[in-house]
Structures are given as structure tokens and as C-alpha cells.
Amino acid sequence: MSEQSTDDPFEDCELSPEAILGTQIYEDVLFTDDTETPVNVLTGETPKHSQATVDEARAFASSIDNDTPQIALPASVETQIETASKPYTAAAFFHFKATGSLQRHRAYHAADESDAFVVAFEADYATGDLTITVEEVSESERDDG
């Protein structure tokens, strides 16, 4: 059996492009000022390493040198305690922790890498909502590009 590469960016995906076309809103998935942080039970204070602002988180995510835009996701309280880390982490805007499934992650990644789709996102750090829009590009639009 020979391995032939196809031009189908969704060849290795469990979801079809139709599953992600249009606009999807993922609610309360981003780091916000209300993200849970650990509290020292003896002092009642949040440890210094877990104190952060949305602006710091957004700046951190945008500073990642990567071709794929990054967003700031909340880090679990357990992670913050165990690793003495900030209350946020950076990930691709279509990361499974934001979209809720590895299948969606793979489908968004395939669309983002393909010339056949336009993928846009909006990260609203005030509400914690992530909006991802995927549109199919027509053959004539691809030829014009």
C-alpha cells in the first residue's frame, strides 16, 4: 500500500469542515481577572506568583514566537501551587482546552493551515469568551490570492 498525500487538509481529522464552519463562541475559557487563584490558608493571601492581570497574560500570550496566534488560558490552581507558576498559560487559539475537544482542535488547526479556509478569532478577556469564525474560500478567491 503506497502512501499518497492529498490536498485535503482534513484527511487526518475526525471532524469534517462543516463541523467548524461559521462562528462558534466558547464561553468562559480565557484567563480573566476572575480566574481562580490559590489562597494561603494561614494568611488568607494569594501567593505573589499567582497574582497577575489580564494585560500581563495577554502580553505573555502575544509574546510567544509562533506562527499560530496564542491566547491566555487559565492555569489550574493545582498547577499554580505545584509549580509556583502564574495563573495563566499560553496556547494556540484553537487549543482543545478552549474548544472543548481534541477533534475540534485538529479541525481548526487543519482549517488554519489550509488556503481553502479563512480562520479568525476574537479573545474577549473581559468576559473570558473566545469567538472563532471559519469561512470557506471559493476557488476563484484562492486563484486571486
Residue pairs with C-beta under 8 A, 6 or more apart in sequence:
9 110
9 111
9 113
9 114
9 116
9 117
10 16
10 17
10 107
10 110
10 111
12 106
12 110
13 103
13 106
13 107
13 110
14 103
14 106
14 107
15 103
15 104
15 106
15 107
16 107
17 107
17 111
17 117
17 134
17 136
19 103
19 104
19 107
20 104
20 107
20 108
20 111
20 132
20 134
21 134
21 135
21 136
22 133
22 134
23 131
23 132
23 133
24 99
24 131
24 132
24 133
25 129
25 130
25 131
26 98
26 99
26 100
26 129
26 130
26 131
26 132
27 127
27 128
27 129
28 127
28 128
28 129
29 73
29 97
29 98
29 128
29 129
29 130
30 71
30 72
30 73
30 74
30 98
30 123
30 124
30 125
30 128
30 129
30 130
31 52
31 54
31 57
31 72
31 73
31 74
31 87
31 88
31 125
31 128
32 54
32 74
32 125
32 126
32 127
32 128
33 53
33 54
34 128
35 74
35 87
35 88
36 74
36 77
36 87
37 46
37 47
37 50
37 51
37 77
37 80
37 87
38 46
38 47
38 50
38 77
38 80
38 81
39 45
39 46
40 46
40 47
47 80
47 84
49 80
49 84
49 85
49 86
50 80
50 86
50 87
51 87
52 86
52 87
52 88
54 72
54 125
54 126
56 86
56 88
57 72
57 86
57 87
57 88
57 125
58 72
58 123
58 125
60 72
60 86
60 88
60 90
61 70
61 71
61 72
61 88
61 90
62 69
62 70
64 70
64 90
66 92
68 92
68 93
68 112
69 92
69 93
69 121
70 90
70 91
70 92
70 93
71 90
71 91
71 92
71 93
71 95
71 98
71 121
71 123
71 130
72 88
72 89
72 90
72 123
72 125
73 88
73 89
73 90
73 91
73 95
73 97
73 98
74 87
74 88
74 89
75 85
75 86
75 87
75 88
75 89
79 85
79 89
80 86
80 87
91 97
91 98
92 105
92 109
93 108
93 121
93 123
93 130
93 132
94 104
94 105
94 108
94 109
94 112
94 119
94 121
94 132
95 105
96 102
96 104
96 105
98 130
99 105
99 108
99 132
108 119
108 132
108 134
111 117
111 119
111 134
112 119
115 137
115 142
115 145
116 136
116 137
116 142
117 134
117 135
117 136
117 137
118 134
118 135
118 137
119 132
119 133
119 134
120 132
120 133
121 130
121 131
121 132
121 133
122 130
122 131
123 130
124 130
124 131
137 145
